[in-house]
Amino acid sequence: MNGRTILVWFRNDLRVHDNEILLEAVKRAENIVPVYCFDPRYFTETPYDTQKTGAFRARFLLESVNGLRKSLQKLGGDLMIKIGAPEKILPEICQQYSISEVYHHREVAAEETEISANVEAALWKLQINLKHFIGHTLYHKEDLPFPIKDIPDAFITFKKKIERDSDVRPGFATPSEVKVPKDMEQGELPSLSDLGLPAAPADERAQYSFSGGEEEGLRRLTAFLNAYKSFPVKGNKNVNTVTSMLSPWLSMGCLSPREVYWQVKGFDREHMSHDLAAAIVLELQWRDYFRFMLKKHGSNTTSHMHQLSDSEKGAFNLWKQGKTGNAIVDACITELNSTGYINSKCRQYVAMYLVKEAGVSWKAGAAYFEEKLIDYSPASNWGNWTYIAGEGVMSVNRPIAMKADPFVEEQYIQKWIQKLNELQ
C-alpha cells in the first residue's frame, strides 16, 4: 500500500455494506479520508418558486449522513463533513492529507454529472485521479444483455430480458476496519437552520415514520420481511398492493438494492413467499429501469425549465397548497406537505390532476416532488412524471385507470382535510 491515502467521496451511497468504493479504498490504501459535502446548490430555489431540498428531505439526509458517520466509527474510522462545493473543498482536502486518488460512485442526472466533471477538472490540475465506480443499481451495467443505447424502452421487454439473460451480483463485503489519518478533521453535522430551512416536525396524523441512516434502513428491511413470515405462499391478490416502504433508504444509498434483493431471495427460499419476493424485486427493477432510461436518453428533459404562464402559476399555487377543490388531491398534497411522503397511488392522483386537469407543466410538479419527497431520486422522478404527462419513452396519452376504494378514500380525506364539506 506504500503509505497511500485515498479520499472516499460519499454522495448517494451513505452506507458501509455493499459499498465498492469504501472496500476498494480500504484494500488499496493505508489510510482513507471519507468525506461528505453539503453542497449549497442543493439548498437553493428553483424557477418554479420551490426549494431544491425541503425540510423533510433535508432532515432525512442529515440523519442518513449522521448514520454513515456512526457506521464508520464502529469500524474505527470517521466521516469528515463539510459545507461547500465539492470542486472547491475536495482539492483542499487532497492537499492537506496528501491524497493520491479520489473514489466516487458515478451518477446519471445532469446536475450530478456536471458536479462530478467539475471535481474531476479541479483534481486534474493537482494531477490527482477521480476514479469512477458503478454502484447504484440492482443489475450492474456491464451485466446487462444489451448496451445502454440499445436498452428496450418498454419496461416489460427490459424486465423479461434481464431476468432471462442477466444475474444479480453478490454484494461487496463490509470492511472489517477503516483507518483514517490521525487527528483527521471531522466537521460538524449542520442543522436544518444552518441549511436555511425551517424545522420539520412530525405530524400526529402520519401513518408512517422515517428516520434516515444505514442502521435504520437495515432494521426496516428485517422488520418488513418478519412481518410477512405468515404470508400465504401463492395467489394472494393483496400482494399486488405490497410496498416495502424502503424507497427513502434506497434513494440515499443507506440501503443497497442488492442487499434488499439477496435478503428477499433468502426469505423466499425459507418461507416460500414467492409473490411477496416478486413484488419487491419488481420495485427494484423499476428503479433500475428509470436510471438506465435516464442514462440512455440523457437528462435534457429534466434540465430545461418550462416558463409557467400566469394561469399555470395560479393553478400550481393552489395545487401546492392543497386547495384545488378536488378532495382526494388536496388530501394527498396535505399529507405530502405535512410528512414528506405519500404512496404511489397518491402520487399518480396529484400528478394526473396537475397535468391533465389543471394544465400545468409536469416539470413544475416534478420540481415540487424534488423539494418534498424524502425518497426523491432524479431518475424515478423524471420517469414517473413523463409517464403521466405523456412525454418521453414511457409516455401514455390514454387515461390511466385508478381503482379506488370509496370507503378508504373517504376516511383518508377526513383524516387529512378536516373541513371536508367545504370542498364538496
C-alpha positions in Angstrom: 0.0 0.0 0.0 3.1 2.2 0.3 1.5 4.7 2.7 -1.2 5.8 0.2 -4.2 7.8 1.3 -7.4 7.6 -0.7 -10.3 10.1 -0.4 -13.7 8.4 -0.5 -16.3 10.9 -1.7 -19.8 9.9 -0.5 -22.9 11.2 -2.2 -25.9 9.0 -2.6 -24.2 5.9 -1.2 -24.4 6.5 2.6 -23.6 3.0 3.9 -20.6 0.7 4.7 -22.3 -2.5 3.5 -22.1 -3.4 -0.2 -20.1 -0.3 -0.9 -17.3 -0.9 -3.5 -15.6 2.5 -3.2 -15.1 2.0 0.5 -14.0 -1.6 0.3 -11.5 -0.9 -2.6 -10.1 2.2 -0.8 -9.5 0.2 2.4 -7.8 -2.5 0.4 -5.6 -0.2 -1.6 -4.6 2.5 0.9 -3.0 2.7 4.4 -5.5 5.4 5.3 -8.7 6.7 3.8 -10.4 10.0 4.2 -14.2 9.6 4.0 -15.9 12.9 3.1 -19.4 14.2 2.7 -20.1 17.7 1.3 -23.4 19.5 1.9 -23.4 21.4 -1.5 -25.2 24.8 -1.1 -26.5 24.4 -4.7 -28.9 21.8 -3.5 -30.4 24.2 -1.0 -31.5 27.0 -3.4 -34.8 28.0 -5.0 -35.8 26.8 -8.5 -37.5 28.9 -11.2 -40.8 27.3 -10.0 -40.5 29.0 -6.6 -39.8 25.7 -5.0 -36.8 24.6 -2.9 -34.4 22.1 -4.4 -34.4 20.4 -1.0 -37.2 20.9 1.5 -37.1 20.4 5.3 -38.4 16.8 5.4 -36.0 15.6 2.8 -33.1 17.5 4.4 -33.9 16.1 7.8 -33.8 12.6 6.4 -30.5 13.4 4.7 -28.9 14.8 7.9 -30.0 11.6 9.7 -28.5 9.5 6.9 -25.2 11.3 6.9 -25.0 11.0 10.7 -25.8 7.3 10.3 -22.9 6.9 7.9 -20.6 8.6 10.4 -21.7 6.2 13.1 -21.2 3.2 10.8 -17.7 4.3 10.0 -16.9 5.0 13.7 -17.9 1.4 14.6 -15.2 0.3 12.2 -12.6 2.6 13.8 -13.0 5.4 11.2 -15.0 8.6 10.9 -16.6 10.9 8.4 -15.4 14.4 7.5 -18.4 16.6 7.0 -18.1 19.9 5.0 -20.4 22.6 3.7 -19.5 23.9 0.2 -19.0 23.0 -3.4 -17.1 19.7 -3.8 -14.9 21.0 -6.6 -13.5 23.6 -4.1 -13.4 21.5 -1.0 -12.1 18.2 -2.2 -8.9 19.6 -3.8 -8.2 21.4 -0.5 -8.6 18.2 1.5 -6.4 16.3 -1.0 -3.5 18.8 -0.5 -4.0 18.8 3.3 -3.8 15.0 3.6 -1.5 14.1 0.6 -4.3 12.2 -1.1 -3.2 10.0 -4.0 -6.6 9.3 -5.6 -10.3 10.1 -5.1 -13.0 7.4 -5.4 -16.7 8.0 -6.0 -19.9 6.4 -7.5 -20.9 7.7 -10.9 -24.3 9.5 -11.2 -26.5 9.8 -14.2 -28.6 13.0 -13.9 -27.4 16.3 -15.4 -26.6 18.3 -12.2 -24.8 15.4 -10.5 -22.7 14.6 -13.6 -21.8 18.2 -14.0 -20.6 18.4 -10.4 -18.5 15.2 -11.0 -17.0 16.8 -14.1 -16.1 20.0 -12.1 -14.5 17.9 -9.4 -12.5 15.8 -12.0 -11.2 19.0 -13.7 -10.2 20.6 -10.3 -8.4 17.4 -9.2 -6.7 17.0 -12.6 -4.9 20.3 -12.0 -3.3 18.7 -9.0 -2.6 15.6 -11.0 -5.0 13.6 -8.9 -7.3 11.0 -10.5 -11.0 10.8 -9.8 -11.9 7.1 -10.1 -15.5 6.3 -11.1 -17.3 3.3 -9.8 -20.8 2.0 -10.7 -22.9 1.0 -7.7 -26.4 2.4 -7.6 -28.4 -0.3 -9.5 -29.5 -3.9 -8.8 -28.1 -5.1 -12.1 -24.5 -3.9 -12.9 -24.4 -2.0 -16.2 -21.7 -4.5 -17.5 -24.1 -7.4 -16.9 -27.0 -6.1 -19.0 -27.8 -8.2 -22.1 -27.6 -5.0 -24.2 -25.5 -1.8 -24.4 -27.1 1.3 -22.7 -28.0 2.8 -26.1 -30.0 -0.4 -27.1 -31.9 -0.8 -23.8 -35.6 -1.5 -24.7 -37.8 1.5 -24.0 -40.7 -0.8 -23.0 -40.3 -1.8 -19.3 -41.9 -5.3 -19.8 -39.3 -6.1 -22.6 -36.5 -4.8 -20.3 -37.7 -6.9 -17.4 -38.0 -10.1 -19.5 -34.6 -9.8 -21.0 -32.7 -9.0 -17.8 -34.5 -11.9 -15.9 -33.6 -14.3 -18.7 -30.0 -13.1 -19.5 -28.6 -11.3 -16.5 -27.7 -12.2 -13.0 -27.6 -10.0 -9.9 -24.0 -9.9 -8.4 -23.4 -10.7 -4.8 -22.9 -7.7 -2.6 -19.4 -6.4 -1.6 -18.2 -7.3 1.9 -18.2 -4.7 4.6 -14.6 -3.8 5.6 -13.6 -5.2 9.0 -11.7 -2.0 9.8 -11.5 1.6 8.5 -8.3 3.5 9.2 -8.3 7.3 8.9 -5.4 9.7 9.3 -4.6 10.6 12.9 -6.4 13.7 14.1 -8.5 13.8 10.9 -10.8 16.8 10.9 -14.4 15.7 11.5 -16.6 18.7 10.9 -19.9 19.4 12.5 -23.2 18.0 11.1 -25.2 21.1 10.1 -28.7 21.7 11.4 -31.7 22.5 9.3 -31.3 26.2 10.1 -27.6 26.0 9.0 -29.0 24.9 5.6 -31.5 27.8 5.6 -34.5 25.5 6.3 -37.3 25.5 8.9 -37.9 22.7 11.4 -39.7 19.6 10.1 -41.9 18.5 13.0 -43.6 15.1 13.0 -47.4 15.2 12.2 -49.6 13.2 14.5 -51.7 12.1 11.6 -48.8 10.5 9.8 -49.3 6.8 9.0 -45.5 6.2 8.6 -42.4 7.5 10.3 -39.0 7.6 8.6 -35.6 8.0 10.2 -32.5 8.2 8.0 -29.4 6.1 8.2 -27.9 2.7 7.3 -28.8 1.0 10.6 -32.4 2.1 10.5 -32.7 1.0 6.8 -31.4 -2.5 7.5 -33.7 -2.7 10.6 -36.7 -1.7 8.4 -35.8 -4.4 5.8 -35.6 -7.1 8.5 -38.9 -5.9 10.1 -40.6 -5.8 6.8 -39.7 -9.4 6.0 -40.5 -10.6 9.5 -44.0 -9.1 9.2 -44.7 -11.4 6.2 -43.5 -14.7 7.6 -47.1 -15.9 7.7 -47.9 -14.6 4.3 -49.7 -17.1 2.1 -47.4 -18.9 -0.4 -49.0 -18.0 -3.7 -52.0 -16.4 -5.2 -52.8 -13.8 -2.6 -54.1 -10.9 -4.5 -53.2 -8.5 -1.7 -49.5 -8.9 -2.6 -50.1 -6.6 -5.5 -50.5 -3.8 -3.1 -47.4 -4.6 -1.1 -44.8 -1.9 -0.9 -41.6 -2.4 1.1 -41.5 1.3 2.1 -37.8 1.1 1.7 -37.5 3.8 -1.0 -36.2 6.6 1.2 -33.2 4.5 2.3 -32.6 3.2 -1.2 -32.7 6.8 -2.6 -30.0 8.0 -0.2 -28.0 4.8 -0.6 -28.4 3.9 3.1 -29.6 0.5 1.7 -28.0 -1.3 -1.2 -30.6 -2.6 -3.8 -28.5 -5.8 -3.9 -28.7 -6.2 -0.1 -32.5 -5.9 -0.4 -32.6 -8.4 -3.3 -30.5 -11.1 -1.6 -32.3 -10.8 1.7 -35.7 -11.1 -0.1 -34.4 -14.1 -2.1 -33.2 -15.7 1.1 -36.5 -15.1 2.8 -38.3 -16.6 -0.3 -36.2 -19.8 -0.1 -37.0 -20.2 3.6 -40.7 -19.2 3.6 -41.8 -19.9 0.0 -43.3 -16.4 -0.2 -42.9 -16.2 -4.0 -45.4 -13.5 -4.7 -44.0 -11.2 -2.0 -40.5 -11.7 -3.3 -41.6 -11.0 -6.9 -43.4 -7.8 -5.8 -40.2 -6.4 -4.1 -37.9 -7.4 -6.9 -40.3 -5.7 -9.3 -39.9 -2.4 -7.3 -36.1 -2.8 -7.7 -36.3 -3.5 -11.4 -38.4 -0.4 -12.0 -35.8 1.6 -10.1 -33.1 0.2 -12.4 -35.2 0.8 -15.5 -35.7 4.5 -14.7 -32.0 5.0 -14.0 -30.9 3.2 -17.2 -33.5 5.2 -19.2 -32.1 8.5 -17.9 -28.6 7.3 -18.9 -29.8 6.2 -22.4 -31.9 9.3 -23.2 -29.9 11.9 -21.3 -31.4 14.4 -18.8 -32.2 17.3 -21.1 -35.8 16.6 -20.2 -35.1 17.4 -16.6 -32.7 20.3 -17.1 -34.7 22.6 -19.4 -37.1 24.7 -17.5 -40.6 25.5 -18.7 -41.7 29.1 -18.2 -45.1 28.9 -16.5 -47.9 31.2 -17.7 -49.8 33.3 -15.2 -52.7 30.9 -15.3 -50.3 27.9 -14.8 -48.8 29.8 -11.8 -52.2 30.3 -10.2 -53.2 26.7 -10.6 -49.8 25.4 -9.5 -50.0 27.5 -6.3 -53.5 26.2 -5.4 -52.2 22.6 -6.1 -49.1 23.1 -3.8 -51.4 24.4 -1.0 -53.9 21.5 -1.3 -56.6 24.0 -2.3 -57.7 22.7 -5.7 -61.2 21.8 -4.5 -60.6 18.1 -5.5 -60.9 16.4 -2.2 -58.6 13.4 -2.8 -55.9 15.5 -4.5 -56.0 18.1 -1.7 -55.8 15.3 1.0 -52.7 13.8 -0.8 -51.0 17.1 -1.1 -51.7 17.9 2.6 -50.1 14.7 3.6 -47.1 15.3 1.4 -46.7 18.8 2.8 -47.1 17.5 6.4 -44.8 14.4 6.2 -42.6 14.4 3.1 -44.2 11.1 1.9 -47.2 9.9 0.0 -47.9 6.4 -1.5 -47.7 5.7 -5.2 -51.4 5.9 -5.8 -51.5 9.4 -4.3 -48.5 10.4 -6.4 -50.5 9.4 -9.5 -53.6 11.2 -8.4 -51.9 14.5 -7.8 -49.7 14.3 -10.9 -52.6 13.5 -13.2 -54.6 16.3 -11.7 -51.8 18.9 -12.2 -51.1 17.9 -15.8 -54.5 16.8 -17.1 -57.0 18.9 -15.2 -55.0 22.0 -14.1 -53.0 22.2 -17.4 -49.7 22.9 -15.6 -46.3 21.7 -17.0 -45.2 18.4 -15.4 -41.8 20.0 -14.8 -43.3 22.2 -12.1 -44.8 19.2 -10.4 -41.5 17.3 -10.7 -39.7 20.3 -9.0 -42.2 20.2 -6.1 -41.7 16.5 -5.6 -37.9 17.2 -5.6 -38.4 19.6 -2.7 -40.9 17.5 -0.7 -40.3 13.7 -1.2 -37.9 12.1 1.2 -37.4 9.3 -1.3 -36.7 11.7 -4.2 -34.3 10.5 -6.9 -33.8 12.3 -10.2 -34.3 9.2 -12.4 -37.5 7.9 -10.8 -39.0 11.4 -10.5 -38.3 12.1 -14.2 -39.6 8.7 -15.3 -42.9 8.8 -13.4 -43.7 12.4 -14.3 -43.0 12.0 -18.0 -45.2 8.8 -17.9 -48.1 10.8 -16.5 -47.5 13.7 -18.8 -47.5 11.6 -22.0 -43.9 12.6 -22.8 -40.7 10.7 -23.1 -40.1 7.0 -23.6 -42.8 5.6 -21.3 -45.4 8.1 -22.2 -49.2 7.4 -22.1 -51.8 9.5 -23.8 -54.7 7.3 -22.7 -56.4 7.8 -19.4 -54.7 5.9 -16.6 -57.2 3.7 -14.7 -57.1 4.3 -11.0 -59.1 1.8 -9.0 -60.2 3.3 -5.7 -62.0 2.1 -2.6 -64.5 4.9 -1.9 -64.7 4.0 1.8 -60.9 4.1 2.2 -60.7 7.3 0.3 -63.4 9.0 2.4 -61.5 8.0 5.6 -58.3 9.3 4.1 -59.8 12.6 3.1 -61.4 13.1 6.5 -58.0 12.4 8.1 -56.1 15.0 6.1 -58.8 17.6 5.4 -60.9 18.4 8.4 -63.4 20.7 6.7 -64.4 18.1 4.1 -67.8 19.6 3.4 -66.3 22.9 2.3 -64.6 21.1 -0.5 -67.6 19.3 -1.9 
